[in-house]
């Protein structure tokens, strides 16, 4: 992944099953959920200039979620 593409979704990825944890629907549904999850992130820059991501407080507040 390119350095400046930190928030680009990887919509074609299907991750392997995690032991006894069931999958979240069909592969198409999983891709849709992964793409939706990208909207919860925001990009920020650390004091030393590195690009990072974190959960967006605005997104969480809009959804009525608390962490």
N, C-alpha and C positions, 0 to 999 in steps of 0.2 A: 504494500500500500504506500502510495506517495505520502510524503510528510504533510503536504497541504490538503490531503484528502481525509483528515481525521474524522470527519462527520459524514463521509460518503457511505451509504448503506451497501451491504454486500448481499443483495437480494437473492442471489442464486444459491446461497449456502444453506445446507441442511446439516445440522450437527448430529453426531452419533447419539444413540440412546444412552442414558446414564443409568446403568444397572437396572433396577426395578422401577425407575421413574418413567411413567408413560409419556408418550409424545402428546403434544397439544394439537390434536387433529391431523388432518392430511398434510402432505408436504406443501400444498398451495396455501393452506391456512397457516402453517408455520411461517412461511415466507411473509405473509401479510402481517402476522404478529411481530416478526422481527423488524419489518419496515416501520410499523407503528412505534416500536420501542425506540427507534432512532429519533423520533420527535421529542422524546423525553430528555434528550441530552442537549447540553450547551457547551460550546467551546470556550475555554478560557486560557490565558497565558500566565504561567507561573512567574514569580519575580525574576527568575534567571532566564526568561524568554522562551520556555518550552511550551508547546501547545498540548493541552490536556482536555479531557471531557469530564463533565460531572452532571448529575441530575439537575435539571432546571427547576429552580424554586417557582418560577412563574408557571411552568407546566404543571407541577405538582399542585399549586394553588388553584389553577383553573379546573383541575380534575377533582379537587376536594380531598387530595391525598395528603397524608402526613408521614414523615419519616422520623 
